[in-house]
Amino acid sequence: MKDRKRQRENRRIKHQEELLSKRSECGYKDMTPYNAVLRIKTKGKAGVVLK
């Protein structure tokens, strides 16, 4: 029999959204949208990433 807990874990891994890119369409580094989404996902607990 399959383990339901393991099935849920695998589903969670497969259905994660990918993070926004740290680079804009033009190729320069723009951290504003990346940091904004990261703060939303962690409910404001994430710090600002500068690299």
mmCIF file as gemmi writes it, N, C-alpha and C atoms, coordinates in Angstrom:
data_model
loop_
_atom_site.group_PDB
_atom_site.id
_atom_site.type_symbol
_atom_site.label_atom_id
_atom_site.label_alt_id
_atom_site.label_comp_id
_atom_site.label_asym_id
_atom_site.label_entity_id
_atom_site.label_seq_id
_atom_site.pdbx_PDB_ins_code
_atom_site.Cartn_x
_atom_site.Cartn_y
_atom_site.Cartn_z
_atom_site.occupancy
_atom_site.B_iso_or_equiv
_atom_site.pdbx_formal_charge
_atom_site.auth_seq_id
_atom_site.auth_asym_id
_atom_site.pdbx_PDB_model_num
ATOM 1 N N . MET Axp A 1 ? 0.831 -1.187 0 1 0 ? 1 A 1
ATOM 2 C CA . MET Axp A 1 ? 0 0 0 1 0 ? 1 A 1
ATOM 3 C C . MET Axp A 1 ? 0.875 1.249 0 1 0 ? 1 A 1
ATOM 4 N N . LYS Axp A 2 ? 0.355 2.29 -0.635 1 0 ? 2 A 1
ATOM 5 C CA . LYS Axp A 2 ? 1.089 3.539 -0.684 1 0 ? 2 A 1
ATOM 6 C C . LYS Axp A 2 ? 0.889 4.314 0.614 1 0 ? 2 A 1
ATOM 7 N N . ASP Axp A 3 ? 1.927 5.003 1.003 1 0 ? 3 A 1
ATOM 8 C CA . ASP Axp A 3 ? 1.879 5.817 2.204 1 0 ? 3 A 1
ATOM 9 C C . ASP Axp A 3 ? 1.307 7.19 1.847 1 0 ? 3 A 1
ATOM 10 N N . ARG Axp A 4 ? 0.19 7.551 2.451 1 0 ? 4 A 1
ATOM 11 C CA . ARG Axp A 4 ? -0.499 8.81 2.13 1 0 ? 4 A 1
ATOM 12 C C . ARG Axp A 4 ? 0.362 10.028 2.463 1 0 ? 4 A 1
ATOM 13 N N . LYS Axp A 5 ? 1.102 9.94 3.549 1 0 ? 5 A 1
ATOM 14 C CA . LYS Axp A 5 ? 1.956 11.062 3.951 1 0 ? 5 A 1
ATOM 15 C C . LYS Axp A 5 ? 3.031 11.32 2.896 1 0 ? 5 A 1
ATOM 16 N N . ARG Axp A 6 ? 3.613 10.251 2.386 1 0 ? 6 A 1
ATOM 17 C CA . ARG Axp A 6 ? 4.639 10.391 1.351 1 0 ? 6 A 1
ATOM 18 C C . ARG Axp A 6 ? 4.037 10.921 0.047 1 0 ? 6 A 1
ATOM 19 N N . GLN Axp A 7 ? 2.812 10.509 -0.272 1 0 ? 7 A 1
ATOM 20 C CA . GLN Axp A 7 ? 2.137 11.002 -1.468 1 0 ? 7 A 1
ATOM 21 C C . GLN Axp A 7 ? 1.912 12.508 -1.383 1 0 ? 7 A 1
ATOM 22 N N . ARG Axp A 8 ? 1.475 12.973 -0.224 1 0 ? 8 A 1
ATOM 23 C CA . ARG Axp A 8 ? 1.242 14.413 -0.038 1 0 ? 8 A 1
ATOM 24 C C . ARG Axp A 8 ? 2.542 15.197 -0.168 1 0 ? 8 A 1
ATOM 25 N N . GLU Axp A 9 ? 3.606 14.661 0.4 1 0 ? 9 A 1
ATOM 26 C CA . GLU Axp A 9 ? 4.91 15.324 0.321 1 0 ? 9 A 1
ATOM 27 C C . GLU Axp A 9 ? 5.379 15.436 -1.129 1 0 ? 9 A 1
ATOM 28 N N . ASN Axp A 10 ? 5.236 14.343 -1.892 1 0 ? 10 A 1
ATOM 29 C CA . ASN Axp A 10 ? 5.629 14.37 -3.299 1 0 ? 10 A 1
ATOM 30 C C . ASN Axp A 10 ? 4.786 15.353 -4.097 1 0 ? 10 A 1
ATOM 31 N N . ARG Axp A 11 ? 3.499 15.406 -3.811 1 0 ? 11 A 1
ATOM 32 C CA . ARG Axp A 11 ? 2.623 16.345 -4.51 1 0 ? 11 A 1
ATOM 33 C C . ARG Axp A 11 ? 3.023 17.779 -4.2 1 0 ? 11 A 1
ATOM 34 N N . ARG Axp A 12 ? 3.354 18.062 -2.964 1 0 ? 12 A 1
ATOM 35 C CA . ARG Axp A 12 ? 3.763 19.402 -2.558 1 0 ? 12 A 1
ATOM 36 C C . ARG Axp A 12 ? 5.038 19.814 -3.299 1 0 ? 12 A 1
ATOM 37 N N . ILE Axp A 13 ? 5.966 18.887 -3.451 1 0 ? 13 A 1
ATOM 38 C CA . ILE Axp A 13 ? 7.225 19.169 -4.15 1 0 ? 13 A 1
ATOM 39 C C . ILE Axp A 13 ? 6.979 19.441 -5.628 1 0 ? 13 A 1
ATOM 40 N N . LYS Axp A 14 ? 6.118 18.641 -6.255 1 0 ? 14 A 1
ATOM 41 C CA . LYS Axp A 14 ? 5.87 18.778 -7.693 1 0 ? 14 A 1
ATOM 42 C C . LYS Axp A 14 ? 5.093 20.025 -8.048 1 0 ? 14 A 1
ATOM 43 N N . HIS Axp A 15 ? 4.246 20.511 -7.133 1 0 ? 15 A 1
ATOM 44 C CA . HIS Axp A 15 ? 3.366 21.625 -7.455 1 0 ? 15 A 1
ATOM 45 C C . HIS Axp A 15 ? 3.827 22.957 -6.889 1 0 ? 15 A 1
ATOM 46 N N . GLN Axp A 16 ? 5.098 23.086 -6.568 1 0 ? 16 A 1
ATOM 47 C CA . GLN Axp A 16 ? 5.608 24.362 -6.086 1 0 ? 16 A 1
ATOM 48 C C . GLN Axp A 16 ? 5.766 25.329 -7.245 1 0 ? 16 A 1
ATOM 49 N N . GLU Axp A 17 ? 5.484 26.591 -6.964 1 0 ? 17 A 1
ATOM 50 C CA . GLU Axp A 17 ? 5.695 27.612 -7.977 1 0 ? 17 A 1
ATOM 51 C C . GLU Axp A 17 ? 7.173 27.961 -8.021 1 0 ? 17 A 1
ATOM 52 N N . GLU Axp A 18 ? 7.652 28.286 -9.202 1 0 ? 18 A 1
ATOM 53 C CA . GLU Axp A 18 ? 9.044 28.694 -9.292 1 0 ? 18 A 1
ATOM 54 C C . GLU Axp A 18 ? 9.156 30.173 -8.942 1 0 ? 18 A 1
ATOM 55 N N . LEU Axp A 19 ? 10.274 30.559 -8.339 1 0 ? 19 A 1
ATOM 56 C CA . LEU Axp A 19 ? 10.488 31.947 -7.958 1 0 ? 19 A 1
ATOM 57 C C . LEU Axp A 19 ? 10.694 32.817 -9.186 1 0 ? 19 A 1
ATOM 58 N N . LEU Axp A 20 ? 10.405 34.087 -9.023 1 0 ? 20 A 1
ATOM 59 C CA . LEU Axp A 20 ? 10.676 35.034 -10.098 1 0 ? 20 A 1
ATOM 60 C C . LEU Axp A 20 ? 12.171 35.13 -10.338 1 0 ? 20 A 1
ATOM 61 N N . SER Axp A 21 ? 12.525 35.507 -11.534 1 0 ? 21 A 1
ATOM 62 C CA . SER Axp A 21 ? 13.935 35.681 -11.871 1 0 ? 21 A 1
ATOM 63 C C . SER Axp A 21 ? 14.47 36.957 -11.225 1 0 ? 21 A 1
ATOM 64 N N . LYS Axp A 22 ? 15.743 36.941 -10.885 1 0 ? 22 A 1
ATOM 65 C CA . LYS Axp A 22 ? 16.375 38.124 -10.314 1 0 ? 22 A 1
ATOM 66 C C . LYS Axp A 22 ? 16.793 39.109 -11.408 1 0 ? 22 A 1
ATOM 67 N N . ARG Axp A 23 ? 16.693 38.691 -12.644 1 0 ? 23 A 1
ATOM 68 C CA . ARG Axp A 23 ? 17.086 39.539 -13.774 1 0 ? 23 A 1
ATOM 69 C C . ARG Axp A 23 ? 15.852 39.941 -14.568 1 0 ? 23 A 1
ATOM 70 N N . SER Axp A 24 ? 15.873 41.151 -15.092 1 0 ? 24 A 1
ATOM 71 C CA . SER Axp A 24 ? 14.751 41.647 -15.887 1 0 ? 24 A 1
ATOM 72 C C . SER Axp A 24 ? 14.847 41.117 -17.313 1 0 ? 24 A 1
ATOM 73 N N . GLU Axp A 25 ? 13.872 41.495 -18.129 1 0 ? 25 A 1
ATOM 74 C CA . GLU Axp A 25 ? 13.861 41.08 -19.537 1 0 ? 25 A 1
ATOM 75 C C . GLU Axp A 25 ? 15.101 41.568 -20.28 1 0 ? 25 A 1
ATOM 76 N N . CYS Axp A 26 ? 15.614 42.724 -19.895 1 0 ? 26 A 1
ATOM 77 C CA . CYS Axp A 26 ? 16.775 43.306 -20.571 1 0 ? 26 A 1
ATOM 78 C C . CYS Axp A 26 ? 18.098 42.717 -20.088 1 0 ? 26 A 1
ATOM 79 N N . GLY Axp A 27 ? 18.062 41.964 -19 1 0 ? 27 A 1
ATOM 80 C CA . GLY Axp A 27 ? 19.267 41.301 -18.527 1 0 ? 27 A 1
ATOM 81 C C . GLY Axp A 27 ? 19.927 41.947 -17.323 1 0 ? 27 A 1
ATOM 82 N N . TYR Axp A 28 ? 19.445 43.12 -16.891 1 0 ? 28 A 1
ATOM 83 C CA . TYR Axp A 28 ? 20.056 43.723 -15.711 1 0 ? 28 A 1
ATOM 84 C C . TYR Axp A 28 ? 19.359 43.211 -14.453 1 0 ? 28 A 1
ATOM 85 N N . LYS Axp A 29 ? 20.073 43.266 -13.343 1 0 ? 29 A 1
ATOM 86 C CA . LYS Axp A 29 ? 19.57 42.711 -12.092 1 0 ? 29 A 1
ATOM 87 C C . LYS Axp A 29 ? 18.564 43.672 -11.451 1 0 ? 29 A 1
ATOM 88 N N . ASP Axp A 30 ? 17.356 43.193 -11.214 1 0 ? 30 A 1
ATOM 89 C CA . ASP Axp A 30 ? 16.303 43.974 -10.57 1 0 ? 30 A 1
ATOM 90 C C . ASP Axp A 30 ? 15.702 43.116 -9.462 1 0 ? 30 A 1
ATOM 91 N N . MET Axp A 31 ? 16.042 43.405 -8.222 1 0 ? 31 A 1
ATOM 92 C CA . MET Axp A 31 ? 15.64 42.568 -7.092 1 0 ? 31 A 1
ATOM 93 C C . MET Axp A 31 ? 14.27 42.942 -6.516 1 0 ? 31 A 1
ATOM 94 N N . THR Axp A 32 ? 13.664 44.043 -6.957 1 0 ? 32 A 1
ATOM 95 C CA . THR Axp A 32 ? 12.417 44.51 -6.355 1 0 ? 32 A 1
ATOM 96 C C . THR Axp A 32 ? 11.286 43.486 -6.456 1 0 ? 32 A 1
ATOM 97 N N . PRO Axp A 33 ? 10.929 42.974 -7.642 1 0 ? 33 A 1
ATOM 98 C CA . PRO Axp A 33 ? 9.839 41.994 -7.69 1 0 ? 33 A 1
ATOM 99 C C . PRO Axp A 33 ? 10.187 40.691 -6.977 1 0 ? 33 A 1
ATOM 100 N N . TYR Axp A 34 ? 11.448 40.266 -7.053 1 0 ? 34 A 1
ATOM 101 C CA . TYR Axp A 34 ? 11.893 39.033 -6.394 1 0 ? 34 A 1
ATOM 102 C C . TYR Axp A 34 ? 11.695 39.153 -4.886 1 0 ? 34 A 1
ATOM 103 N N . ASN Axp A 35 ? 12.146 40.256 -4.309 1 0 ? 35 A 1
ATOM 104 C CA . ASN Axp A 35 ? 12.009 40.457 -2.865 1 0 ? 35 A 1
ATOM 105 C C . ASN Axp A 35 ? 10.555 40.611 -2.45 1 0 ? 35 A 1
ATOM 106 N N . ALA Axp A 36 ? 9.753 41.278 -3.271 1 0 ? 36 A 1
ATOM 107 C CA . ALA Axp A 36 ? 8.341 41.468 -2.939 1 0 ? 36 A 1
ATOM 108 C C . ALA Axp A 36 ? 7.616 40.128 -2.868 1 0 ? 36 A 1
ATOM 109 N N . VAL Axp A 37 ? 7.826 39.27 -3.843 1 0 ? 37 A 1
ATOM 110 C CA . VAL Axp A 37 ? 7.165 37.963 -3.858 1 0 ? 37 A 1
ATOM 111 C C . VAL Axp A 37 ? 7.674 37.094 -2.714 1 0 ? 37 A 1
ATOM 112 N N . LEU Axp A 38 ? 8.964 37.163 -2.428 1 0 ? 38 A 1
ATOM 113 C CA . LEU Axp A 38 ? 9.527 36.382 -1.328 1 0 ? 38 A 1
ATOM 114 C C . LEU Axp A 38 ? 8.917 36.798 0.003 1 0 ? 38 A 1
ATOM 115 N N . ARG Axp A 39 ? 8.706 38.1 0.198 1 0 ? 39 A 1
ATOM 116 C CA . ARG Axp A 39 ? 8.086 38.579 1.444 1 0 ? 39 A 1
ATOM 117 C C . ARG Axp A 39 ? 6.627 38.157 1.53 1 0 ? 39 A 1
ATOM 118 N N . ILE Axp A 40 ? 5.921 38.136 0.403 1 0 ? 40 A 1
ATOM 119 C CA . ILE Axp A 40 ? 4.518 37.708 0.399 1 0 ? 40 A 1
ATOM 120 C C . ILE Axp A 40 ? 4.421 36.227 0.756 1 0 ? 40 A 1
ATOM 121 N N . LYS Axp A 41 ? 5.306 35.408 0.17 1 0 ? 41 A 1
ATOM 122 C CA . LYS Axp A 41 ? 5.262 33.963 0.418 1 0 ? 41 A 1
ATOM 123 C C . LYS Axp A 41 ? 5.578 33.613 1.866 1 0 ? 41 A 1
ATOM 124 N N . THR Axp A 42 ? 6.445 34.411 2.53 1 0 ? 42 A 1
ATOM 125 C CA . THR Axp A 42 ? 6.832 34.113 3.898 1 0 ? 42 A 1
ATOM 126 C C . THR Axp A 42 ? 6.083 34.976 4.917 1 0 ? 42 A 1
ATOM 127 N N . LYS Axp A 43 ? 5.057 35.678 4.46 1 0 ? 43 A 1
ATOM 128 C CA . LYS Axp A 43 ? 4.237 36.539 5.317 1 0 ? 43 A 1
ATOM 129 C C . LYS Axp A 43 ? 5.081 37.605 6.026 1 0 ? 43 A 1
ATOM 130 N N . GLY Axp A 44 ? 6.015 38.203 5.304 1 0 ? 44 A 1
ATOM 131 C CA . GLY Axp A 44 ? 6.806 39.316 5.81 1 0 ? 44 A 1
ATOM 132 C C . GLY Axp A 44 ? 8.013 38.935 6.643 1 0 ? 44 A 1
ATOM 133 N N . LYS Axp A 45 ? 8.305 37.655 6.776 1 0 ? 45 A 1
ATOM 134 C CA . LYS Axp A 45 ? 9.418 37.223 7.615 1 0 ? 45 A 1
ATOM 135 C C . LYS Axp A 45 ? 10.754 37.197 6.891 1 0 ? 45 A 1
ATOM 136 N N . ALA Axp A 46 ? 10.732 37.245 5.56 1 0 ? 46 A 1
ATOM 137 C CA . ALA Axp A 46 ? 11.976 37.171 4.781 1 0 ? 46 A 1
ATOM 138 C C . ALA Axp A 46 ? 12.657 38.548 4.767 1 0 ? 46 A 1
ATOM 139 N N . GLY Axp A 47 ? 13.949 38.528 4.837 1 0 ? 47 A 1
ATOM 140 C CA . GLY Axp A 47 ? 14.712 39.752 4.731 1 0 ? 47 A 1
ATOM 141 C C . GLY Axp A 47 ? 14.913 40.128 3.28 1 0 ? 47 A 1
ATOM 142 N N . VAL Axp A 48 ? 15.461 41.302 3.04 1 0 ? 48 A 1
ATOM 143 C CA . VAL Axp A 48 ? 15.717 41.776 1.684 1 0 ? 48 A 1
ATOM 144 C C . VAL Axp A 48 ? 17.018 41.148 1.176 1 0 ? 48 A 1
ATOM 145 N N . VAL Axp A 49 ? 16.956 40.531 0 1 0 ? 49 A 1
ATOM 146 C CA . VAL Axp A 49 ? 18.12 39.902 -0.622 1 0 ? 49 A 1
ATOM 147 C C . VAL Axp A 49 ? 18.736 40.908 -1.567 1 0 ? 49 A 1
ATOM 148 N N . LEU Axp A 50 ? 20.025 41.141 -1.447 1 0 ? 50 A 1
ATOM 149 C CA . LEU Axp A 50 ? 20.69 42.132 -2.297 1 0 ? 50 A 1
ATOM 150 C C . LEU Axp A 50 ? 21.544 41.518 -3.381 1 0 ? 50 A 1
ATOM 151 N N . LYS Axp A 51 ? 21.844 40.242 -3.296 1 0 ? 51 A 1
ATOM 152 C CA . LYS Axp A 51 ? 22.737 39.622 -4.283 1 0 ? 51 A 1
ATOM 153 C C . LYS Axp A 51 ? 21.961 38.976 -5.387 1 0 ? 51 A 1
